[in-house]
Amino acid sequence: MGIDKPRALTHALLGEAARALSTRDSDLARIHRGLGDPPLWGRRHRLQTLVKIILEQQVSLRSAAAIYRRIDHHVGGLTPHALDRLGVAGLRRLGVTRQKAGYCHGLATKVLDGTLDLAAVARAPDDEGRRALLAIPGVGPWTVDIYFLMALRRPDVWPRGDLALATALRDVKRLRELPSSERQQELAGSWAPWRSVAARMLWAHYLSERPKSIGE
């Protein structure tokens, strides 16, 4: 495509890649003509971002954002130490499910005891960074994909099992039903090495049809 793939996307490169993808896929070209370059939706590579992504698992982003704000306000700024002091019971009182409360508290303890070093994850090769995150209870493939795509801004990630992307693919590719995770991977394969950019373009389309917030 004439662009050297970097380790992390920038705003400028995002636009270049979106335009390059549009020359290869007429459906993405139609999105790009209507909406322009997609947002970067960058997040910081830190514990707070992983907590947000865990809270977003299988619920609306609006609901997850409300719970996160409630926790952040209650502790006066969410840090690993604050989350550890709050504990599972404290998180439950603030509306977090028992399972997710355990995941979030466990994540904080892993950061505090040095088991998980998020700065090292950011520096590591992708496979090594993924293994480090997947070793943490509650951090599955979708969570890792979103973290790599949003926080580390890796250019070639396709989030497995993302419902918004499945819906957008069904719409733009005029499919009869929501594509399975395997079918999504197949469709996205032609967008390598810029699948993260294609995902952002499809999320932008999804939001244009169903206004919500991806980046909160």
N, C-alpha and C positions, 0 to 999 in steps of 0.2 A: 504493500500500500504506500510505500515511499516514506514511511515514518519509522524511525528507530524506536522500538518499545522501551520505555523507561521503567524504573522501579516504582515510581509513584506518578499518578496523574496530576497535572496542573490545569488551571483554567484554560490556558492557551492550547495545551495539547488535547484537552477534552474536545474543544471545538474542531481542531484539525482532524481528530479521529472520527468525530461525528460526521464531518463532511466526507471523509474517505469511505466510511461505512455506507453512506447514502449513495455512493457511486456503485456499490456492489449489491444493494438490496433496495428494491423499489418501494417496499413497505416502510422501511426506515427512512427512505428519502421523502415519503409523503409526510411522515411525522416531523421530519426536520424542516420541511417547507412550512408547515403549519405552526410549529412551536419554536423553531430555532435551536440553538445549542442547549442541551439539557443542563440543569444545575449540577454543580459538583457534589453537593450534599456531603461535604467533608465533616468528619468528626475527629476528635482528638484520640490518640492511642493511649488510653488510660483506663483505670478501673471503672470510672463513672460511665464510660461508654459501654463497656461490657455489661454493667448492671442494667443500663437502659435496654440493651438488646435482649437480655434475659427476660426483662419485664414485658418486652414486645412479643415474646413467643406465644403464638396462637391467640392473641387478642388484638384489638384495634390499637393503632398507634396513639390515638387520642386518649384511650383509657390508660395505656402504659405511661404516657407523658404525665397524666394527672397523678398517678401513683408516685412516679419518680419525683415530681415537684413536692408532693406531700412529705416524702421521706427527706428530701433535701432541706425543706423548710423546717421540719421537726428537729433535725440534728444541727441546723445552722451551717450547712455546707457538707455535702457527702464526701467523706474521705474513708480510706480503709479503716483507720482507727475508730471513726464515728460509727461505721457500719458494724464493726466488731463489737463495740460497746452496746449498740442497739440490740444485737442478737436476733435469733429467730423469733422469739416471742414478741419483741418490739416491732419487728417488721410485720408480723401477723396483725398486730393491733392497728397498723397503718394501712391495712387492706391488701397486703401481699399474700398470695396463697401459701399454704404450708410448704409445698414443694419448692416454689420459687424463693421463698424466704430462706430455706436451707441452702439453695444454690448460691444466693447472693451473699449470705453470711460466710459460706464456705469459700467463696471466691476471695472475700476480704482477708480471711485467715491465710489463704495461700499466698496472697501478695505480701502480707505482713511477715510471714515466716520465710519468705524468699523462695518458696517453691515455684511461684510464678513471677517472672520478671518481664513486664510488658515492654520495657525498653529493649530488652534482649530479643523478644519476639519480633519487634519492629526491625531489628538489624539482621535477624537470622534469614537464611534461605527459606522460601515459602514452605517447603515440606517440613522443615524443622520447626518453624513457627506454628504451623498447624498442629503438629503432634503435641507441642507444649500446651496449646489451648484445649485440644480434645481430651487431654488427660484430666481436665478439671470437670468434676460433676456438674451437669447442667449446661455445659458448653458442647453443643452438638454441631454437626456439619453446617446447618443453616446459620447458626450463631457465628461460627468461624468465618463463613463466607461473607456475611454482612460486615463483620469486623474488618476483614481484609479489604473488602470493597470500599467501605465508608471511612474507616479510621486510618488504615494503611494506604488507601487509595491505589491498590494494585490494579493494573490495567486489564487483566484478563481473568476475571472471576465471574462465574454464573451462579447465583444463589440457588441452591437446590431446594425445591419445595416451597418457593415463595408464591403465595396465592395471587398477589397483585400482578406479578410477572406472568403467571399462567393465564390470568384473565386478559391481560394486555395482548399476549400472544394469540389467544383465541380470537380476539377482536381484529387485530391487524392482519393476521394470516387467514382469517375467515374460516376457522375450524368449527366443526360441529359441536365439540365439547372441549372442556378444559384439558390441555395436554398433560400427560403424566410427567413425572420428573425425568424419566428416560427420554420421552419425546421432546421435552424442553431442551435437554442437553444436546439432542440430535439437531434441533433447529438452530440452537445457538452456536453449534460447532463451526458454521460457516462464517461467524463473526470474529473468530480468533484472529489475531491476538488482542482484540479490543472488546471482549464480551462484557467487561464492566461498563464500557461506554454504551453498548447496545442496551444493557439493563437500565441505565439511566434514561435513555431515550424512551424506552417502553414504560418506565415508571412515570415519566413526564406525560406520556399519552394517557396512562391510567388516571393520573390526577386531573388532567384536563377534562376527563369524562366524569370523574367521581371525586370532587375536591376533598382532599385530605392532606395531611402533612407527612411526608416521607422522612424529612430530615430532623424532626424534633428528637 
